[in-house]
Amino acid sequence: MDSPGLRRREPAERALSTDPGLNSARLRVRQLVAAMAVICATLYVGVVLVALPWSRYWHDNYFSDLFPSWRNWWLNPYVRGAVSGLGFANLYLCLLEVLRFSNELTSPRRLVNAHQASSATMKTDTANEQRGP
């Protein structure tokens, strides 16, 4: 029973998937997407945690109405400051991630790795051409 997702790969397809240049490019794209996701998530959480305790939504929300005895604690400026402090910590993590991400993009090591990957791809292509069909 052959399903489209469970077919055997031909030798040429296997050779393409073991190409170090192709695999490093795929890995690089995954790393970029993961870094961007972390940056966006920490930025969003940080901004929300910094701004929310000082907005009008902090007074009128589900949780403060759920436990009326906690309302005085919930509206305490120290609690608000602690929540905002967590937001600033998230923004700091976001900044660190942006700096790490920008350093990776501009590092000479990345350029050397890209050159090595392209050289390996060229060597593989040359070997395949010499071998013939």
MARBA-3410 file (N, C-alpha, C, O; in Angstrom, 1 decimal):
133
0.9,-1.2,0.0,0.0,0.0,0.0,0.9,1.2,0.0,1.6,1.5,1.0 ~ 0.9,2.0,-1.1,1.7,3.2,-1.3,0.9,4.4,-1.0,-0.1,4.6,-1.7 ~ 1.3,5.1,0.0,0.7,6.4,0.2,1.7,7.5,-0.2,2.9,7.2,-0.2 ~ 1.2,8.7,-0.6,2.2,9.7,-1.1,3.3,10.0,-0.1,4.4,10.4,-0.5 ~ 3.0,10.0,1.2,4.0,10.3,2.2,4.9,9.2,2.6,6.0,9.4,3.2
4.6,8.0,2.2,5.4,6.8,2.6,6.0,6.1,1.4,6.1,4.9,1.4 ~ 6.5,6.8,0.4,7.1,6.2,-0.7,8.6,6.1,-0.5,9.2,6.8,0.3 ~ 9.2,5.1,-1.2,10.7,5.0,-1.1,11.3,6.1,-2.0,10.8,6.4,-3.0 ~ 12.4,6.6,-1.4,13.1,7.7,-2.1,14.1,7.1,-3.1,14.7,6.1,-2.8 ~ 14.2,7.7,-4.2,15.2,7.2,-5.2,16.6,7.6,-4.7,16.7,8.5,-3.9
17.6,7.0,-5.2,19.0,7.3,-4.8,19.4,8.8,-5.1,20.1,9.4,-4.3 ~ 18.9,9.4,-6.1,19.2,10.8,-6.4,18.6,11.7,-5.3,19.2,12.6,-4.9 ~ 17.4,11.3,-4.9,16.7,12.1,-3.8,17.5,12.0,-2.5,17.6,13.0,-1.8 ~ 18.0,10.8,-2.2,18.8,10.6,-1.0,20.1,11.4,-1.1,20.5,11.9,-0.1 ~ 20.7,11.4,-2.2,21.9,12.2,-2.4,21.7,13.7,-2.1,22.5,14.3,-1.5
20.5,14.2,-2.6,20.2,15.6,-2.4,20.0,15.9,-0.9,20.4,16.9,-0.4 ~ 19.4,14.9,-0.2,19.1,15.2,1.2,20.3,15.1,2.1,20.3,15.6,3.2 ~ 21.3,14.4,1.6,22.6,14.3,2.4,23.6,15.3,2.1,24.7,15.3,2.6 ~ 23.3,16.2,1.2,24.2,17.3,0.8,24.4,18.2,1.9,23.4,18.8,2.5 ~ 25.7,18.4,2.4,25.9,19.2,3.6,25.5,20.7,3.4,25.1,21.3,4.3
25.6,21.2,2.2,25.3,22.6,1.9,23.8,22.8,2.1,23.3,23.8,2.6 ~ 23.0,21.8,1.6,21.5,21.9,1.6,21.1,21.8,3.1,20.2,22.5,3.5 ~ 21.6,20.8,3.8,21.2,20.6,5.2,21.6,21.8,6.0,20.8,22.1,6.9 ~ 22.8,22.4,5.8,23.1,23.5,6.6,22.2,24.7,6.3,22.0,25.5,7.2 ~ 21.8,24.8,5.0,20.9,25.9,4.7,19.6,25.7,5.3,18.9,26.7,5.8
19.1,24.5,5.4,17.8,24.2,6.0,17.9,24.5,7.5,17.0,25.1,8.1 ~ 19.0,24.1,8.1,19.2,24.3,9.5,19.3,25.8,9.8,18.7,26.3,10.8 ~ 19.9,26.5,9.0,20.1,28.0,9.1,18.7,28.7,9.1,18.4,29.6,9.9 ~ 17.8,28.2,8.1,16.5,28.8,8.0,15.7,28.5,9.3,15.0,29.4,9.8 ~ 15.8,27.3,9.8,15.1,26.9,11.0,15.6,27.8,12.2,14.8,28.2,13.1
16.9,28.0,12.3,17.5,28.8,13.4,17.0,30.3,13.3,16.7,30.9,14.3 ~ 16.9,30.8,12.1,16.4,32.1,11.9,14.9,32.3,12.3,14.6,33.2,12.9 ~ 14.1,31.3,11.9,12.7,31.3,12.3,12.6,31.2,13.8,11.7,31.9,14.4 ~ 13.3,30.3,14.4,13.2,30.1,15.8,13.7,31.4,16.6,13.0,31.8,17.5 ~ 14.7,32.0,16.1,15.2,33.3,16.7,14.2,34.4,16.6,13.9,35.1,17.5
13.6,34.5,15.4,12.5,35.5,15.2,11.3,35.3,16.1,10.7,36.2,16.6 ~ 11.0,34.0,16.2,9.8,33.7,17.1,10.1,34.0,18.6,9.2,34.6,19.2 ~ 11.3,33.7,19.0,11.7,34.1,20.4,11.7,35.6,20.6,11.2,36.1,21.6 ~ 12.2,36.3,19.6,12.3,37.8,19.7,10.9,38.4,19.7,10.6,39.2,20.6 ~ 10.0,37.9,18.9,8.6,38.4,18.8,7.9,38.1,20.1,7.2,38.9,20.7
8.0,36.8,20.6,7.3,36.4,21.8,7.8,37.2,23.1,7.0,37.7,23.8 ~ 9.1,37.4,23.2,9.6,38.1,24.4,9.3,39.6,24.3,9.0,40.2,25.3 ~ 9.3,40.1,23.1,8.9,41.5,23.0,7.4,41.7,23.3,7.1,42.7,24.0 ~ 6.6,40.9,22.8,5.1,41.0,23.1,4.8,40.8,24.6,4.1,41.7,25.2 ~ 5.4,39.8,25.2,5.1,39.6,26.6,5.7,40.7,27.4,5.0,41.1,28.4
6.8,41.2,27.1,7.4,42.3,27.8,6.6,43.5,27.8,6.4,44.2,28.8 ~ 6.2,43.9,26.6,5.4,45.1,26.4,4.1,45.0,27.2,3.6,46.0,27.9 ~ 3.4,43.9,27.1,2.1,43.7,27.8,2.4,43.7,29.3,1.6,44.4,30.0 ~ 3.4,43.1,29.8,3.6,43.1,31.3,4.1,44.5,31.8,3.8,44.8,33.0 ~ 4.7,45.2,31.0,5.1,46.6,31.4,3.9,47.5,31.4,3.7,48.3,32.4
3.1,47.5,30.4,2.0,48.4,30.3,0.7,48.0,31.0,0.0,48.9,31.5 ~ 0.4,46.8,31.0,-0.9,46.3,31.6,-1.2,46.7,33.0,-2.3,47.2,33.3 ~ -0.3,46.6,34.0,-0.6,47.0,35.3,-1.0,48.4,35.5,-1.6,48.8,36.5 ~ -0.6,49.3,34.6,-0.9,50.7,34.8,-2.0,51.2,33.9,-2.3,52.4,33.8 ~ -2.7,50.3,33.2,-3.8,50.6,32.4,-5.2,50.4,33.1,-5.2,49.9,34.3
-6.2,50.9,32.5,-7.5,50.7,33.2,-8.0,49.3,33.2,-8.9,49.0,34.0 ~ -7.5,48.5,32.3,-7.9,47.0,32.3,-7.4,46.3,33.5,-8.0,45.2,33.9 ~ -6.4,46.8,34.2,-5.9,46.2,35.4,-7.0,46.2,36.5,-7.1,45.3,37.3 ~ -7.8,47.3,36.6,-8.8,47.4,37.6,-10.0,46.5,37.3,-10.5,45.9,38.2 ~ -10.4,46.5,36.1,-11.6,45.8,35.7,-11.3,44.6,34.8,-11.4,44.6,33.6
-10.9,43.5,35.5,-10.6,42.3,34.8,-11.3,41.1,35.5,-11.8,41.3,36.6 ~ -11.2,40.0,34.9,-11.9,38.8,35.4,-11.3,38.4,36.7,-12.1,38.0,37.6 ~ -10.0,38.4,36.9,-9.4,37.8,38.0,-9.6,38.7,39.3,-9.7,38.2,40.4 ~ -9.6,40.0,39.1,-9.8,40.9,40.3,-11.3,40.8,40.7,-11.6,41.0,41.9 ~ -12.2,40.5,39.8,-13.6,40.3,40.2,-13.9,38.9,40.8,-14.8,38.7,41.5
-13.0,37.9,40.4,-13.2,36.5,40.8,-13.0,36.4,42.3,-13.7,35.7,43.0 ~ -12.0,37.1,42.8,-11.6,37.1,44.3,-11.7,38.5,44.8,-10.6,39.1,44.8 ~ -12.8,39.0,45.3,-12.9,40.3,45.7,-12.0,40.6,46.9,-11.5,41.8,47.1 ~ -11.7,39.6,47.7,-10.8,39.9,48.9,-9.4,40.2,48.5,-8.6,40.7,49.2 ~ -9.0,39.8,47.2,-7.6,40.1,46.7,-7.5,41.4,46.0,-6.4,41.8,45.6
-8.6,42.1,45.9,-8.6,43.4,45.2,-7.6,44.4,45.7,-6.9,45.0,44.9 ~ -7.5,44.6,47.0,-6.6,45.5,47.6,-5.1,45.1,47.2,-4.3,45.9,46.9 ~ -4.9,43.8,47.3,-3.5,43.3,47.0,-3.3,43.5,45.5,-2.2,43.9,45.1 ~ -4.3,43.2,44.7,-4.1,43.3,43.2,-3.8,44.7,42.8,-3.1,44.9,41.8 ~ -4.4,45.7,43.5,-4.2,47.1,43.1,-3.0,47.8,43.8,-2.8,49.0,43.6
-2.3,47.0,44.6,-1.2,47.6,45.3,-0.1,48.0,44.3,0.2,47.2,43.4 ~ 0.5,49.2,44.5,1.5,49.6,43.5,2.7,48.7,43.5,3.4,48.7,42.5 ~ 3.0,48.1,44.6,4.2,47.2,44.6,4.0,46.0,43.8,4.9,45.5,43.1 ~ 2.8,45.5,43.8,2.4,44.3,42.9,2.5,44.7,41.5,3.0,44.0,40.6 ~ 2.0,45.9,41.2,2.0,46.4,39.8,3.5,46.6,39.4,3.8,46.2,38.2
4.3,47.1,40.3,5.7,47.3,39.9,6.4,46.0,39.7,7.3,45.9,38.8 ~ 6.1,45.0,40.5,6.7,43.7,40.3,6.3,43.1,39.0,7.2,42.5,38.3 ~ 5.1,43.2,38.6,4.6,42.7,37.3,5.3,43.5,36.1,5.8,42.9,35.2 ~ 5.4,44.8,36.3,6.2,45.6,35.3,7.6,45.2,35.3,8.3,45.2,34.2 ~ 8.2,44.9,36.4,9.6,44.4,36.5,9.8,43.1,35.7,10.8,43.0,35.0
8.8,42.2,35.8,8.9,41.0,34.9,8.9,41.4,33.4,9.5,40.8,32.6 ~ 8.1,42.4,33.1,8.0,42.9,31.7,9.3,43.4,31.3,9.7,43.2,30.2 ~ 10.0,44.2,32.1,11.3,44.7,31.8,12.3,43.6,31.6,13.2,43.7,30.8 ~ 12.2,42.6,32.5,13.1,41.4,32.3,12.9,40.8,30.9,13.9,40.4,30.3 ~ 11.7,40.6,30.5,11.4,40.1,29.2,11.9,41.0,28.1,12.5,40.5,27.1
11.8,42.3,28.2,12.3,43.2,27.2,13.9,43.1,27.2,14.5,43.2,26.1 ~ 14.5,42.9,28.3,16.0,42.7,28.4,16.4,41.4,27.6,17.3,41.4,26.9 ~ 15.6,40.4,27.9,15.9,39.1,27.2,15.7,39.3,25.7,16.4,38.7,24.9 ~ 14.7,40.1,25.3,14.5,40.3,23.9,15.7,41.1,23.3,16.1,40.8,22.2 ~ 16.2,42.1,24.0,17.3,42.8,23.5,18.6,41.9,23.4,19.3,42.0,22.4
18.8,41.0,24.4,19.9,40.1,24.3,19.8,39.2,23.1,20.8,38.9,22.4 ~ 18.6,38.7,22.8,18.3,37.8,21.7,18.6,38.6,20.3,19.1,38.0,19.4 ~ 18.1,39.8,20.3,18.4,40.6,19.1,19.8,40.8,18.8,20.3,40.7,17.7 ~ 20.6,41.1,19.9,22.0,41.3,19.8,22.7,40.0,19.3,23.6,40.0,18.5 ~ 22.3,38.9,19.9,22.9,37.6,19.5,22.6,37.3,18.1,23.4,36.8,17.3
21.4,37.6,17.7,20.9,37.3,16.3,21.7,38.2,15.3,22.1,37.7,14.3 ~ 21.9,39.5,15.7,22.6,40.4,14.7,24.1,40.0,14.7,24.7,40.1,13.6 ~ 24.7,39.5,15.8,26.1,39.1,15.8,26.2,37.9,14.9,27.2,37.7,14.2 ~ 25.3,36.9,15.0,25.4,35.8,14.1,25.3,36.1,12.7,25.9,35.5,11.8 ~ 24.4,37.1,12.4,24.3,37.5,10.9,25.5,38.1,10.4,25.8,38.0,9.2
26.3,38.8,11.2,27.4,39.6,10.7,28.8,38.9,11.1,29.8,39.5,10.8 ~ 28.7,37.7,11.7,30.0,37.1,12.2,30.8,36.6,11.0,30.2,36.1,10.0 ~ 32.1,36.7,11.0,32.9,36.1,9.9,32.8,34.6,9.9,33.0,34.0,8.8 ~ 32.6,34.0,11.0,32.4,32.5,11.1,31.3,32.1,10.2,31.4,31.0,9.5 ~ 30.2,32.8,10.2,29.0,32.5,9.3,29.4,32.5,7.9,29.0,31.7,7.1
30.2,33.6,7.5,30.6,33.7,6.1,31.5,32.6,5.7,31.5,32.0,4.6 ~ 32.4,32.1,6.6,33.3,31.0,6.4,32.5,29.7,6.2,32.8,29.0,5.3 ~ 31.5,29.5,7.1,30.7,28.3,7.0,29.9,28.3,5.7,29.8,27.2,5.1 ~ 29.4,29.4,5.3,28.7,29.5,4.0,29.6,29.2,2.9,29.2,28.5,1.9 ~ 30.8,29.7,2.9,31.8,29.4,1.8,32.1,27.9,1.8,32.2,27.4,0.7
32.3,27.3,3.0,32.6,25.9,3.0,31.5,25.1,2.5,31.7,24.1,1.8 ~ 30.3,25.5,2.8,29.1,24.7,2.4,29.0,24.8,0.8,28.7,23.9,0.2 ~ 29.2,26.0,0.3,29.1,26.2,-1.2,30.3,25.4,-1.8,30.1,24.9,-2.9 ~ 31.5,25.4,-1.2,32.6,24.6,-1.8,32.2,23.1,-1.8,32.5,22.4,-2.8 ~ 31.6,22.7,-0.7,31.3,21.2,-0.7,30.2,20.9,-1.7,30.3,19.8,-2.3
29.3,21.8,-1.9,28.3,21.6,-2.9,28.9,21.6,-4.3,28.6,20.7,-5.2 ~ 29.8,22.5,-4.6,30.5,22.5,-5.9,31.3,21.2,-6.1,31.4,20.7,-7.2 ~ 32.0,20.7,-5.0,32.8,19.5,-5.2,31.9,18.3,-5.5,32.2,17.5,-6.3 ~ 30.7,18.3,-4.8,29.8,17.2,-5.1,29.3,17.3,-6.5,29.2,16.2,-7.2 ~ 28.9,18.5,-7.0,28.4,18.6,-8.3,29.5,18.2,-9.3,29.2,17.6,-10.3
30.8,18.6,-9.1,31.9,18.3,-10.0,32.1,16.8,-10.0,32.3,16.2,-11.1 ~ 32.0,16.1,-8.9,32.2,14.6,-8.8,31.0,14.0,-9.6,31.3,13.0,-10.2 ~ 29.8,14.5,-9.4,28.7,13.9,-10.1,28.8,14.0,-11.6,28.5,13.1,-12.4 ~ 29.3,15.2,-12.1,29.5,15.4,-13.5,30.6,14.5,-14.1,30.5,14.0,-15.2 ~ 31.7,14.3,-13.3,32.7,13.4,-13.8,32.3,12.0,-13.9,32.7,11.2,-14.8
31.5,11.6,-13.0,31.0,10.2,-12.9,30.1,9.9,-14.1,30.1,8.8,-14.7 ~ 29.3,10.9,-14.5,28.4,10.8,-15.6,27.1,10.2,-15.3,26.8,10.0,-14.1 ~ 26.2,10.0,-16.3,24.8,9.6,-16.0,24.7,8.1,-15.6,23.7,7.6,-15.4
END
